[in-house]
Structure formats: C-alpha cells, structure tokens
C-alpha cells in the first residue's frame, strides 16, 4: 500500500522532492517507504526524530518540519538535512551559535505565516525584510528559501493563492527553495513552484496520536 501511494504521488510531483512525513509512524512503515525509494523524511518533534535516526539507514535526509524550541536546537544541529521551520530571529541565532561550535553551516528555510493565522507559527509578511537582513549576517546559517503551512482544506485549489504568494516572495528575495503542499493541497503547490512537498496521510494513512 505504501509503495503504491508513493508511486501515485510521484506521478504528479514534477520536479518537487517528496518528503514522507513520518511523525507518529513506526520504524517498520518508514522502512517500507525507504524500500520504495524515498530518501527524504520529515518529523515534527525532536525526540521522535532522534530516536528514528539511529534505527534507520544513514543515507536518509531528515527534515525538521515542526516548531523547533531553542532548547532543542543543540540536539539536531548537524544531524538533519534541512530545518524548514525557522520562525524567529532568536531561533536563527541559536542555530547559528550551535553550528559555529561544530564548525558547520546549517541550511534553513524561513517559515512564513502566509495566511496570518493566529494559531500558527511563522514570520508575518511585514516581518520578512527585517528577518532576512538579520539572519543573513550570521556566518553559520544559510537561508535557502521559505516554508509555509497553508490553511487546512479538503479542496486543494483553495490554497493556490497562498502558494502563488510564496512563489512571488521567493522570486523577490532570489531564493529557489519552497517547502509547501501537504496531503490535501500538494497538487496546487507543485503547480505554483513547490520544490518540497510534505506528505504523510496520503502515504501512511491517518495518524493515531494515542500511540505516539
């Protein structure tokens, strides 16, 4: 089932990289996706991410896609391929500090609260100029582009306007990486230029949070 789901998604993926969102899913299911060819996996919580890294193949690209607390930064710097959810200058500074200790450069995406939802993290549009200016002066962190979590919708076309705005911002700031599109709206995201789609339910099925 997982392999079939992946193949179905990949038919629409164009040039976007499929990140299998494996939060709450057991290692056995992740292995099945790995054996189907997936090498990019996304996790929302640091503790769960770290527990899986050590049990799975070393050529997996792990993506931190959930809200990252500053006190957890030291645990993942140098262990993940890309941090998608940098939502404050303070967090960026902590990542830079930890990266400096390890003499590495950490690639990040800035999370944009594209629909100005009170319940979500991310920079508001009017904060972007200041955020990019302050983060670009840091030596051990590199902005590759932007990430967003669009409003929850069952109609994938509803979020097209937000994905279009994200593409416009990427062009404005000369970034070429966009992490946008989930199980319900990834097709519209791809059509608007997404380079990473983050899909869990359409690959692994509904999540049982009682088991997580």
N, C-alpha and C positions, 0 to 999 in steps of 0.2 A: 504493500500500500504506500509506504513512504517513498519508495523509488518511483512509483507511478505518479504520485503527487508532485515530486520534484521535476520529473520529465515534462509534466503538463505545464508547470510554471515556466520552465526554461524555454519552452516554445515561444513564450511571449516576452522573454527577458531582453531580447535585442542585445545591446552591449552592457547591460546592467549586471553587476555581480549579485548573486543570490546569497544573502546571509540567512542561514537557518536559525531562527530564534528558538533556542533550546531551553529556555528557563522552565523550571519545574519538571523537565523531561529527564528520564533515567538515561544513564550512560549507554544502555543497550540500544535505545532508539537513536541516539546520536551516532553510534557506530553504524547503524543501518543507513543513515543519511550519508555518512562518510563513505561507506562502501558504494553508495550510489553516485559518488563523485563530488560531493560537497566538501569544500575545504574552509569555508567561512562560516563561523557560528557566533551567535550573539547572545549575551547574557545580561541580565538586569542587576544582579546582586553580586557583590564582590566575593562573598564567602562561597556561594554556589559556583561561581566561575572558577575560583582557585581549586576547589575540590575536584572539578572536572578536568582541569588542565593536566593534572598529574596522572589521570587514568586513561587519557586518550592520546592518539598519535601526535608526535611533536611537529608535524607539518601543518597542523590546523592553524588558521588565522583566527584568533579570538578577538571579538569586538565587544567593548564595553558600551552598551546602548542605554543603560538605565541611569537614573540620577546617581551621581557619584559624590559621596561625602568626602570632605577634605581629609578626615582622619583615616580614610581607607586608601588614599592615593598611593602611599608608600608600598602597599601590598601588590599593586598591579603595574606600576611603572616598570617597564622592561619586560613585562610578561604578556602584554596584549599587543595586538597588531595595530589597533586604532581605537581611540577613545572618541565616541560620537557625541557625548552628552556634556560638553563643557558649557556651563550655563552662567558662569560668573567670572569676573576678573580675578577674584580671590582664589577660585579653584584653579585657574590657569597658573597663577603664581605658585601655588603649592605643587602642581605638577612639574613646573619648571625647576623648582627647588630640588625635588626628588630626582629628577632627571639629571641635574647637574652633579648630584652625589654619585651617580652611576656613569657619568660621562657619556650620556646618550642624548639623542634628540627624539622627543616623543611627538608623534603625529596626532593631531586632534581635529575634530570638527566642532564648530560653534553651534550649539542648539538654539534655534530661533523659535520663539513662541509666535508662530506665523498667524494664528487666529486670535491672538490676545486673550487666551483663555485663562481665567484666574486659577484654575485647578492644575495648570501645567507649568513646568519649569521652562527656562529658556530666556534669551535676550529678547526684549521688545525691539521692534524695528528701529525706533528712535534711539536705541542704545548701541546700535551696531558700530557706528563710526568710532565712538569712544572706546568700545571694547577692542576692536581690531587695532586701533592705534596703540593701546596699552599692551596688548598681548604680543604684537609684532616686535616690540623692543626686547622681548625675552629671548635669550640665546639657546635655550634647550627645549624649546617647544615650537612646533610649526603648524600653522593653520593650513589645512588642505581644502577646506570648504565648509559647508553647512549641513545641518541635520534638522529635521522637524518631525513632530508627531502631529499630524493633521487631526481634525475633529473625527470622532468615531462615527462612521456612517456605513450603511449597508449598500448604498449606491456609489460605486467607485467614481462616478463622474462629478459627484458633489464637491470633491476636494480639488478638482482640477485647477480652480482659480488660485488656490494656495500654492500648489506645485508650480504654477506658472510664475507666481511672485518669487518663489525660491530660486527659480532659474534666472529671473531678472536680477536678483541680488548677487547670485554667483557671477553673472556676467559683469555687473557693476564693479565688483571687487576683484575681478580676474581670478576666480577660483574655478576649478573644473571638477570638484567632487561634491556630489549631492546625495545625501542619505535620506531618502523619502519614499514612502509607499509601504503599506503593510498588506495583510491578507485581503482586506476589503477594497483597497484602492490602488494596488500596485500597478495595475494596467495604465491608469491615468498618469501615475507618477513616471512610469517609463516613457510614456508619450511626451511628457514635459521635460525629459532630460535627466531623470534619476540615474545615478551610477551605482548606488547600492539600494537594493530593496530588502526590507527586513520582514521575513515571513515565518510565522510559527504555526498558527492554526491550520493553514492550508497544507502544511507539510505533515505535522504530527497529530493533528486533531485537537479538539478542545482540551484546555488545561484543567487539571484537578488540583486546585490550590490547597485543598485539605491535605494532600500528600506532600506538598512542598516543604 
